[in-house]
Amino acid sequence: MSRKPVIGLVQGDPAGIGSELMVKLLSDNTVQERADIAIIGAPNVIERGESIVGESIERVHVPAFDDSLLTDNIQHIDLDIPDIEKVPLAEVSAAGGQSSLDGLKLAFELSAAGRIDGICFMPFNKTSMHMGGNPFMDEIGFARDFFGIDTAASEFNIANGMWNGRVTSHVAMKDVAGMLSEERICQSIELADSTLKMAGYDRPRIVVAAYNPHAGDAGLMGREEIDIIQPAVKRMQERQVNVAGPFPADTLWLKVRDGEYDVVVTMYHDQGQIAIKLLGFDQGVSLLAGLPVPVTTPAHGTAFDIAGQNQANLDPTRNAFMMCCDLADGLSKSSGWYSSNSEEQQ
């Protein structure tokens, strides 16, 4: 193993901004100094990015991962994706989805074999992934199935020292209430605690969002807080987890923004995503937590509206890459941007 972490860089959907972000990322000398890199995907994808950005990335093309190439080269593990060169910009496609799935699967295989230490992927498109053969709602489901995980795993979003985990994620709103249970909420709180500790927080300050408006108003607007969420919070407090709530979701983010808490556990996707993206969209990272390998990606999507225009902001991608490196080699908060001030922690 190299003295630097070995990071698998998985190409994103070829119709989006991922190819240009990858070229911009690899053009940064500090990125190559930070880790040994194996690009995973079809050569056509990064070539598209090079033509958009107007820069070329030196790399060695190989049919399979080659340890002997580490430290001196960026190696590109070539995947053969039928019709990948025909995928137009800003359109979903089965080929684009297969490209994402095949690249992620190979990265998981290399991780399971101990060949790479972390995975950073460019933005995927979930519709394309479904067209390309993903039977799950998202990449978390795909990852859980690959690794055979039956414990809690979830996507966390991080921006400017604020973290957001969630109890339910990519599901229809009509199904959320039926999916909430005391056990599931406890698992989400526990995952938030362990994930932030992995990132260097000694005792993460966790706050749990209510589900109903005004936290249910003592049952007037719903009983989920009384019957499910509060008992879960109490149970985790009894286990010495530093958690509070449930509090109304429309105001608790102000407390997080002001540094009173480190992570919010929300009940559903947009309850946290809207807030954290408003507060830090230009810096945000998504972390797939609960997996046996660090997996990160920029928190934004494929951005079809600006694909091919060389306008994509590199900051979230660079943050995702650096966070993946930190987690892969066990450093605590070395990048600083994704953690709150340690002196403020209780």
Sequence and secondary structure as in RCSB ss.txt:
>XXXX:A:sequence
MSRKPVIGLVQGDPAGIGSELMVKLLSDNTVQERADIAIIGAPNVIERGESIVGESIERVHVPAFDDSLLTDNIQ
HIDLDIPDIEKVPLAEVSAAGGQSSLDGLKLAFELSAAGRIDGICFMPFNKTSMHMGGNPFMDEIGFARDFFGID
TAASEFNIANGMWNGRVTSHVAMKDVAGMLSEERICQSIELADSTLKMAGYDRPRIVVAAYNPHAGDAGLMGREE
IDIIQPAVKRMQERQVNVAGPFPADTLWLKVRDGEYDVVVTMYHDQGQIAIKLLGFDQGVSLLAGLPVPVTTPAH
GTAFDIAGQNQANLDPTRNAFMMCCDLADGLSKSSGWYSSNSEEQQ
>XXXX:A:secstr
  SS EEEEE   TTTTHHHHHHHHHT HHHHHH EEEEEE HHHHHHHHHHHT     EEESS  GGGTTT  E
EEE   TTGGG  TT   HHHHHHHHHHHHHHHHHHHTTS SEEEE    HHHHHHTT  SSSHHHHHHHHHT  
S  EEEEEETTEEEEESS SS HHHHHHH  HHHHHHHHHHHHHHHHHTT SS  EEEE SSGGGGTTTTT SHI
IIIIHHHHHHHHHTT  EEEEE HHHHHHHHHTTS SEEEESSHHHHHHHHHHHHTTT EEEEETSSS EEEESS
   GGGTTTT    HHHHHHHHHHHHHHHT SSSS TTS  GGG  
